[in-house]
Amino acid sequence: MDDFTQPPAEENGAAQEGVLKFPCEFPLKIIGDHSLEDDFEAFVLPIVVRHVPYLDQGQVTRRLSSGGKYLAVTVTFIAESRLQLDDLYRELSSHKRVRMLL
């Protein structure tokens, strides 16, 4: 059997999973506007918990930008599947308060 008879990556699932092997530890950084009146962290964590119900609060870190305008909330969790990550990214990115996801 030569290389030309191999099924396309889409058929064997490799393209869907990419380079990640699930389950895996996954750090997600969520960046948004910081305001004393409006807690960005309190806004994003319930969204994350909907997709990662077993989130350990000890795996949440926060960092304010040097100018104090933005807050980066990093959550590190065990990602179970590409679908879980896609759904989480989709919901977070649908909110105008979320400026960037890394």
Secondary structure by P-SEA (a helix, b strand, c coil): cccccccccccccccccccccccbbbbbbbbbbbbcccccccccaaaaaaaccccccccbbbbbcccccbbbbbbbcccccaaaaaaaaaaaaacccccccc
